[in-house]
Structures are given as structure tokens and as C-alpha cells.
Amino acid sequence: MDMYIAGRWTGSPETIPVISPYSGETFDEVPAASADQVETVIAAAGDGAAAMRALTAHDRCAILTRAADLITGQVDDLARTV
């Protein structure tokens, strides 16, 4: 599994176990971000916030409406994932 960081998929040599709070069983592992990767994520979030500030409210609404439509179209898959 890779992480999506600043517009690209990035791997990590280290992982973190995902443990069920109900059974205590480890059922998956996810990548552990390095300090450099975290810094990249923070910088990308700042860039994204600046880009969103530059948009009109109407444009931001259109983006959020499209995101909601995409989620609605995948609700069964998302429910299985959760």
C-alpha cells in the first residue's frame, strides 16, 4: 500500500499495524510516513488551501458537489471499506 502525497503515490519501508479494537487482532498494515514525508504533506496542504482561497465560492461549491456525487456513486464500496 502506498500513500498519496503531493500528487503522487509514495511508498514507505516501514509500516504500522492496524489492530481491531474488538478482537485485538492485527488485520492490516499501513505505511508509516517519514518526517520528510510529513513535511511534504504539510506543505502540500498549505498549497491546496491557498489554491482553494483563490477560487470563488461558486467554484468551491462545484468541486464539493462533484465530490459528493462521486462518493454517492461509490457508497456500497465505501461502506464495505469502513
Backbone torsions as a table, in degrees:
resi	resn	phi	psi	omega
1	MET	NA	138.4	178.0
2	ASP	-113.3	166.6	176.0
3	MET	-105.4	144.4	176.5
4	TYR	-94.6	107.2	-175.3
5	ILE	-125.7	120.5	174.9
6	ALA	51.8	44.5	173.8
7	GLY	86.0	8.4	177.0
8	ARG	-147.0	154.6	178.4
9	TRP	-80.7	131.2	-174.9
10	THR	-133.1	134.9	178.5
11	GLY	-92.2	177.2	176.0
12	SER	-148.4	139.1	178.8
13	PRO	-74.1	-17.9	-179.3
14	GLU	-106.4	150.8	178.8
15	THR	-130.2	164.0	176.8
16	ILE	-121.8	130.7	178.4
17	PRO	-71.2	144.3	173.5
18	VAL	-103.8	116.8	-172.5
19	ILE	-112.8	131.0	177.5
20	SER	-67.5	128.0	178.2
21	PRO	-72.0	-14.1	-177.8
22	TYR	-89.1	-43.8	-175.9
23	SER	-106.5	-15.7	-175.2
24	GLY	77.3	1.7	-177.7
25	GLU	-79.9	137.3	171.8
26	THR	-79.8	120.5	-176.9
27	PHE	-115.4	-3.8	176.4
28	ASP	-167.7	173.4	173.1
29	GLU	-135.2	144.4	178.5
30	VAL	-123.5	155.6	-179.5
31	PRO	-65.9	145.1	175.2
32	ALA	-99.5	120.0	-179.0
33	ALA	-73.1	140.9	175.3
34	SER	-79.2	168.7	177.3
35	ALA	-60.0	-39.8	178.2
36	ASP	-64.2	-40.9	178.2
37	GLN	-64.7	-39.3	177.6
38	VAL	-63.1	-42.7	177.5
39	GLU	-60.7	-40.3	177.9
40	THR	-63.1	-42.3	178.7
41	VAL	-62.0	-44.9	-179.3
42	ILE	-62.6	-43.3	178.6
43	ALA	-64.0	-42.0	179.6
44	ALA	-64.9	-36.8	177.8
45	ALA	-64.2	-40.4	176.6
46	GLY	-63.4	-41.9	177.4
47	ASP	-63.0	-41.4	179.2
48	GLY	-64.8	-40.5	178.3
49	ALA	-63.2	-41.2	178.2
50	ALA	-63.7	-41.0	178.9
51	ALA	-64.4	-40.5	179.3
52	MET	-67.7	-37.6	178.0
53	ARG	-61.4	-31.1	-178.2
54	ALA	-75.1	-14.9	-179.4
55	LEU	-85.1	155.1	173.7
56	THR	-75.0	162.1	176.9
57	ALA	-59.2	-37.3	179.4
58	HIS	-62.9	-44.1	179.1
59	ASP	-65.2	-42.3	177.6
60	ARG	-62.2	-40.2	178.0
61	CYS	-62.1	-41.4	179.4
62	ALA	-62.9	-40.2	178.6
63	ILE	-64.3	-46.9	-179.7
64	LEU	-65.8	-36.7	177.4
65	THR	-64.6	-41.9	178.0
66	ARG	-63.9	-42.0	177.9
67	ALA	-61.3	-43.2	178.7
68	ALA	-62.6	-39.9	177.8
69	ASP	-63.1	-41.9	179.4
70	LEU	-64.8	-41.4	178.2
71	ILE	-64.3	-44.1	-179.9
72	THR	-59.6	-36.9	179.6
73	GLY	-71.8	-14.1	-177.9
74	GLN	-120.7	21.3	-171.7
75	VAL	-59.0	-39.0	179.9
76	ASP	-64.8	-45.2	178.4
77	ASP	-63.3	-41.3	179.9
78	LEU	-65.4	-39.4	179.6
79	ALA	-63.5	-40.5	177.6
80	ARG	-65.3	-37.3	179.7
81	THR	-65.5	-43.8	180.0
82	VAL	-70.1	NA	NA
